Each structure stands twice: as structure tokens, then as C-alpha cells.
Amino acid sequence: MTNPTGRAAAAANAQLNRLFISQMLQFSRAFETRGLFGGGAGEAQFASFLRDEYANRLADTVVLLPTPPSRTTRAP
């Protein structure tokens, strides 16, 4: 994609992928710690930063939304 609109759409698509993965990780409760190793309120405050970073890394390898088609392609 060389046009600015296509690049903006691709960036928005990538951001939506990252946000979606972050929300799915939040509701999966995969990162909760309890008991003696629980971090309490401090861990709860910073858990979103770690979850968002995991989502960024996953979004680089897992594409949930397809790339939107280019509007500049011509029919044969």
C-alpha cells in the first residue's frame, strides 16, 4: 500500500488487532496470581501494561483482521 489512505487503514487495522487481543487476554484471566504470590493492588495497577505488551507481541505474529482491499486496483 503506497497511498496514505491505505497506510492509515493498515495502521488502524493493526491497532484494532492489538486492542482486541489485549481485551481477550484480560478476560481469559491467564495472568492472575493469587495466594502468597499475589501482588495485591500494585499488581492490579500495572497488569494492563504487561497485558498490552503481550498483545503487541502477539499482534505481530497473529493477524485476526484481514488487510482491507485496495481501492486503487483496476479490474483486468
C-alpha distance (Angstrom), angle and dihedral (degrees) to the residues before:
residue distance angle dihedral
M1 . . .
T2 3.74 . .
N3 3.78 101.4 .
P4 3.83 119.4 90.9
T5 3.79 92.8 -123.8
G6 3.79 91.6 54.9
R7 3.79 92.1 48.4
A8 3.80 90.8 49.1
A9 3.80 90.7 49.7
A10 3.81 91.3 48.7
A11 3.82 91.0 49.5
A12 3.80 91.3 49.0
N13 3.80 89.6 47.6
A14 3.81 91.5 51.9
Q15 3.81 91.2 48.0
L16 3.80 90.9 50.7
N17 3.81 89.9 50.9
R18 3.81 90.6 52.3
L19 3.80 93.4 47.6
F20 3.79 92.8 47.2
I21 3.80 92.9 50.0
S22 3.81 90.7 47.2
Q23 3.79 91.5 53.1
M24 3.80 92.1 47.4
L25 3.80 90.0 51.3
Q26 3.81 90.0 49.8
F27 3.77 93.7 53.6
S28 3.80 93.9 41.6
R29 3.81 87.9 66.5
A30 3.79 88.5 -147.1
F31 3.80 93.5 143.5
E32 3.78 102.1 48.1
T33 3.78 117.1 123.9
R34 3.75 122.4 -165.5
G35 3.74 139.0 174.3
L36 3.78 121.1 26.1
F37 3.80 93.6 -10.4
G38 3.80 96.8 49.2
G39 3.78 114.5 119.1
G40 3.79 96.5 -149.2
A41 3.79 120.9 -151.5
G42 3.81 94.0 -15.6
E43 3.76 92.4 57.4
A44 3.80 91.0 47.8
Q45 3.81 90.3 53.3
F46 3.80 95.1 53.4
A47 3.81 100.4 33.4
S48 3.80 91.4 91.2
F49 3.83 91.2 60.1
L50 3.79 91.9 54.8
R51 3.80 92.2 43.4
D52 3.81 91.5 50.5
E53 3.80 91.2 50.2
Y54 3.80 90.8 50.6
A55 3.81 88.2 49.8
N56 3.82 90.8 51.0
R57 3.80 91.1 52.2
L58 3.80 93.1 45.6
A59 3.80 92.6 47.3
D60 3.80 88.7 58.6
T61 3.81 90.3 62.5
V62 3.82 104.5 24.5
V63 3.79 117.9 59.2
L64 3.79 111.8 -166.5
L65 3.78 98.2 171.5
P66 3.79 120.8 51.3
T67 3.77 119.9 -123.0
P68 3.80 108.9 -95.0
P69 3.80 114.0 -109.1
S70 3.76 117.5 -100.6
R71 3.78 114.6 -106.8
T72 3.78 91.8 -154.6
T73 3.81 97.4 66.9
R74 3.75 115.8 109.7
A75 3.76 127.2 -136.1
P76 3.82 114.8 -111.4
